[in-house]
Amino acid sequence: MAISKLDRRKKIKLKLRKSIKGTPQAPRLSVYRSNSEIYAQLVDDKAGKTLLAVGSVDKSVQQAKANKTDKARLVGKLIAEKAVANGITAVVFDRNGFLYHGRVKSLAEGAREGGLKF
């Protein structure tokens, strides 16, 4: 029986989560990609809290007339700007089981351009 894409992603996600932990000094940059939107959040796993969250549904990103890949880059830059303003410069990247390709890669590159170090 064939494994569905969702099951495959969950399996990869669990495997990644074993080694990726967010701390207050270097929170986890978690990415979620739906068919139409992309979201990123900084998570402190020790405290179990979300520090920052940004999505392509934010007004500044929605106003930009761009394709989904370009919006993902804008989301990366936006979360990097907010993180640097809050004193966070280093993060641990969590692709959440998604392939490091396309919109996920674009978001990561945007975050690097914004000043975050992975």
DRENMIKOL-617929 format. One record per residue (C-alpha): x negated, y, z negated; residue in three letters; residue number from 0. Coordinates in pm, 1 decimal, padded with zeros to 6 digits. Each point is the difference from the previous one (the first is absolute). Example, Ala and Ser with C-alpha at 12.3 -4.5 7.8 and 13.67 -1.06 7.14 Angstrom:
<pt xx="-01230.0" yy="-00450.0" zz="-00780.0" code="Ala" pos="0"/>
<pt xx="-00137.0" yy="00344.0" zz="00066.0" code="Ser" pos="1"/>
This chain:
<pt xx="00000.0" yy="00000.0" zz="00000.0" code="Met" pos="0"/>
<pt xx="-00132.7" yy="00342.0" zz="00096.2" code="Ala" pos="1"/>
<pt xx="-00080.6" yy="00255.9" zz="-00266.7" code="Ile" pos="2"/>
<pt xx="00179.6" yy="00331.6" zz="00041.8" code="Ser" pos="3"/>
<pt xx="-00187.6" yy="00330.3" zz="00020.8" code="Lys" pos="4"/>
<pt xx="00139.2" yy="00103.4" zz="-00338.6" code="Leu" pos="5"/>
<pt xx="-00119.6" yy="-00320.7" zz="-00167.0" code="Asp" pos="6"/>
<pt xx="-00343.0" yy="00042.9" zz="00158.8" code="Arg" pos="7"/>
<pt xx="-00021.3" yy="00360.4" zz="-00126.4" code="Arg" pos="8"/>
<pt xx="00103.0" yy="-00103.7" zz="-00353.0" code="Lys" pos="9"/>
<pt xx="-00268.7" yy="-00269.8" zz="-00004.0" code="Lys" pos="10"/>
<pt xx="-00268.6" yy="00247.5" zz="00112.2" code="Ile" pos="11"/>
<pt xx="00127.4" yy="00258.3" zz="-00249.5" code="Lys" pos="12"/>
<pt xx="-00032.0" yy="-00240.0" zz="-00293.8" code="Leu" pos="13"/>
<pt xx="-00349.9" yy="-00100.8" zz="00109.8" code="Lys" pos="14"/>
<pt xx="-00109.5" yy="00364.1" zz="00025.0" code="Leu" pos="15"/>
<pt xx="00158.8" yy="00102.7" zz="-00328.9" code="Arg" pos="16"/>
<pt xx="-00218.9" yy="-00248.5" zz="-00191.4" code="Lys" pos="17"/>
<pt xx="-00309.4" yy="00207.3" zz="00072.0" code="Ser" pos="18"/>
<pt xx="00143.9" yy="00352.6" zz="00037.0" code="Ile" pos="19"/>
<pt xx="00069.0" yy="00185.3" zz="-00323.2" code="Lys" pos="20"/>
<pt xx="00067.9" yy="00370.6" zz="-00042.8" code="Gly" pos="21"/>
<pt xx="-00155.3" yy="00190.3" zz="-00290.2" code="Thr" pos="22"/>
<pt xx="00048.4" yy="00360.7" zz="-00115.5" code="Pro" pos="23"/>
<pt xx="-00337.4" yy="00091.1" zz="00159.0" code="Gln" pos="24"/>
<pt xx="00067.5" yy="-00188.3" zz="00325.8" code="Ala" pos="25"/>
<pt xx="00372.9" yy="-00066.6" zz="00045.9" code="Pro" pos="26"/>
<pt xx="00137.4" yy="-00241.9" zz="00256.4" code="Arg" pos="27"/>
<pt xx="00115.7" yy="00164.2" zz="00324.2" code="Leu" pos="28"/>
<pt xx="00294.2" yy="-00222.8" zz="00089.3" code="Ser" pos="29"/>
<pt xx="00149.7" yy="00021.2" zz="00350.2" code="Val" pos="30"/>
<pt xx="00346.4" yy="-00110.6" zz="00108.9" code="Tyr" pos="31"/>
<pt xx="00096.5" yy="00003.2" zz="00366.0" code="Arg" pos="32"/>
<pt xx="00357.9" yy="-00039.8" zz="00116.4" code="Ser" pos="33"/>
<pt xx="00112.8" yy="00001.6" zz="00361.8" code="Asn" pos="34"/>
<pt xx="00059.1" yy="00374.2" zz="00003.1" code="Ser" pos="35"/>
<pt xx="-00184.4" yy="00148.1" zz="-00300.9" code="Glu" pos="36"/>
<pt xx="-00322.9" yy="-00039.0" zz="-00196.9" code="Ile" pos="37"/>
<pt xx="-00057.9" yy="00062.4" zz="-00368.9" code="Tyr" pos="38"/>
<pt xx="-00311.5" yy="00025.6" zz="-00217.9" code="Ala" pos="39"/>
<pt xx="-00033.1" yy="00016.8" zz="-00375.9" code="Gln" pos="40"/>
<pt xx="-00280.7" yy="00015.0" zz="-00252.8" code="Leu" pos="41"/>
<pt xx="00050.6" yy="-00252.9" zz="-00279.4" code="Val" pos="42"/>
<pt xx="-00178.7" yy="-00037.2" zz="-00333.5" code="Asp" pos="43"/>
<pt xx="00038.0" yy="-00373.0" zz="-00067.4" code="Asp" pos="44"/>
<pt xx="-00135.2" yy="00021.1" zz="-00355.5" code="Lys" pos="45"/>
<pt xx="00276.1" yy="00240.1" zz="-00108.4" code="Ala" pos="46"/>
<pt xx="00249.9" yy="-00141.2" zz="00249.4" code="Gly" pos="47"/>
<pt xx="00080.7" yy="00345.9" zz="00137.8" code="Lys" pos="48"/>
<pt xx="00028.1" yy="00160.2" zz="00339.6" code="Thr" pos="49"/>
<pt xx="-00213.7" yy="00315.1" zz="-00000.9" code="Leu" pos="50"/>
<pt xx="00094.6" yy="00142.3" zz="00342.0" code="Leu" pos="51"/>
<pt xx="00227.5" yy="-00101.4" zz="00284.4" code="Ala" pos="52"/>
<pt xx="00031.0" yy="00132.4" zz="00354.0" code="Val" pos="53"/>
<pt xx="00200.7" yy="-00121.5" zz="00296.5" code="Gly" pos="54"/>
<pt xx="00070.7" yy="00090.7" zz="00358.3" code="Ser" pos="55"/>
<pt xx="00341.0" yy="00117.6" zz="-00121.7" code="Val" pos="56"/>
<pt xx="-00163.3" yy="00307.0" zz="-00163.7" code="Asp" pos="57"/>
<pt xx="00109.6" yy="00326.2" zz="00160.7" code="Lys" pos="58"/>
<pt xx="-00351.0" yy="00105.9" zz="00102.6" code="Ser" pos="59"/>
<pt xx="-00051.8" yy="-00328.6" zz="00186.0" code="Val" pos="60"/>
<pt xx="00351.9" yy="-00006.9" zz="00150.4" code="Gln" pos="61"/>
<pt xx="-00047.0" yy="00347.6" zz="00151.5" code="Gln" pos="62"/>
<pt xx="-00305.4" yy="-00115.7" zz="00193.6" code="Ala" pos="63"/>
<pt xx="00108.9" yy="-00119.1" zz="00341.3" code="Lys" pos="64"/>
<pt xx="-00223.3" yy="-00304.8" zz="00020.3" code="Ala" pos="65"/>
<pt xx="00015.3" yy="-00372.2" zz="00060.1" code="Asn" pos="66"/>
<pt xx="-00003.1" yy="-00250.4" zz="-00288.3" code="Lys" pos="67"/>
<pt xx="-00376.9" yy="-00047.8" zz="00007.1" code="Thr" pos="68"/>
<pt xx="-00063.9" yy="00374.0" zz="-00021.4" code="Asp" pos="69"/>
<pt xx="00253.0" yy="00030.1" zz="-00283.6" code="Lys" pos="70"/>
<pt xx="-00185.7" yy="-00275.8" zz="-00185.4" code="Ala" pos="71"/>
<pt xx="-00322.3" yy="00203.5" zz="00030.4" code="Arg" pos="72"/>
<pt xx="00185.5" yy="00305.8" zz="-00136.7" code="Leu" pos="73"/>
<pt xx="00127.1" yy="-00206.8" zz="-00295.7" code="Val" pos="74"/>
<pt xx="-00359.2" yy="-00109.0" zz="-00069.5" code="Gly" pos="75"/>
<pt xx="-00124.5" yy="00358.8" zz="00006.9" code="Lys" pos="76"/>
<pt xx="00289.0" yy="00115.6" zz="-00220.1" code="Leu" pos="77"/>
<pt xx="-00058.0" yy="-00261.7" zz="-00270.5" code="Ile" pos="78"/>
<pt xx="-00374.7" yy="00075.8" zz="00010.0" code="Ala" pos="79"/>
<pt xx="00066.1" yy="00373.0" zz="-00049.7" code="Glu" pos="80"/>
<pt xx="00230.6" yy="-00069.0" zz="-00294.9" code="Lys" pos="81"/>
<pt xx="-00246.8" yy="-00248.2" zz="-00151.4" code="Ala" pos="82"/>
<pt xx="-00296.3" yy="00237.7" zz="00028.2" code="Val" pos="83"/>
<pt xx="00214.1" yy="00276.1" zz="-00156.3" code="Ala" pos="84"/>
<pt xx="00064.8" yy="-00237.3" zz="-00293.7" code="Asn" pos="85"/>
<pt xx="-00370.4" yy="-00085.3" zz="-00036.2" code="Gly" pos="86"/>
<pt xx="00005.4" yy="-00341.3" zz="00171.3" code="Ile" pos="87"/>
<pt xx="-00271.5" yy="-00054.2" zz="00260.8" code="Thr" pos="88"/>
<pt xx="-00049.4" yy="-00380.0" zz="00001.9" code="Ala" pos="89"/>
<pt xx="00270.1" yy="-00257.2" zz="00070.6" code="Val" pos="90"/>
<pt xx="00032.9" yy="-00372.5" zz="00066.6" code="Val" pos="91"/>
<pt xx="00186.0" yy="-00062.9" zz="00327.1" code="Phe" pos="92"/>
<pt xx="00288.1" yy="-00248.6" zz="-00012.4" code="Asp" pos="93"/>
<pt xx="00140.6" yy="-00074.4" zz="00344.3" code="Arg" pos="94"/>
<pt xx="00277.4" yy="-00201.2" zz="-00168.3" code="Asn" pos="95"/>
<pt xx="-00028.9" yy="-00301.0" zz="00231.9" code="Gly" pos="96"/>
<pt xx="00024.2" yy="00206.7" zz="00318.9" code="Phe" pos="97"/>
<pt xx="-00270.1" yy="-00033.8" zz="00263.5" code="Leu" pos="98"/>
<pt xx="-00263.0" yy="00276.7" zz="-00005.6" code="Tyr" pos="99"/>
<pt xx="00107.0" yy="00120.5" zz="00341.8" code="His" pos="100"/>
<pt xx="00215.5" yy="00271.2" zz="00152.1" code="Gly" pos="101"/>
<pt xx="00191.1" yy="00210.7" zz="-00253.7" code="Arg" pos="102"/>
<pt xx="-00167.6" yy="-00150.9" zz="-00307.5" code="Val" pos="103"/>
<pt xx="-00345.4" yy="00072.6" zz="00144.9" code="Lys" pos="104"/>
<pt xx="00110.9" yy="00349.5" zz="00099.9" code="Ser" pos="105"/>
<pt xx="00121.5" yy="00073.6" zz="-00354.4" code="Leu" pos="106"/>
<pt xx="-00333.2" yy="-00119.2" zz="-00143.0" code="Ala" pos="107"/>
<pt xx="-00195.8" yy="00217.8" zz="00242.4" code="Glu" pos="108"/>
<pt xx="00217.9" yy="00299.2" zz="-00088.9" code="Gly" pos="109"/>
<pt xx="-00063.2" yy="-00058.1" zz="-00369.4" code="Ala" pos="110"/>
<pt xx="-00376.0" yy="-00014.0" zz="00064.1" code="Arg" pos="111"/>
<pt xx="00019.4" yy="00323.9" zz="00199.7" code="Glu" pos="112"/>
<pt xx="00185.0" yy="00158.1" zz="-00292.4" code="Gly" pos="113"/>
<pt xx="-00287.0" yy="-00078.1" zz="-00236.4" code="Gly" pos="114"/>
<pt xx="00077.3" yy="-00337.9" zz="-00158.8" code="Leu" pos="115"/>
<pt xx="-00275.7" yy="-00258.8" zz="-00031.1" code="Lys" pos="116"/>
<pt xx="00085.3" yy="-00370.2" zz="00032.6" code="Phe" pos="117"/>
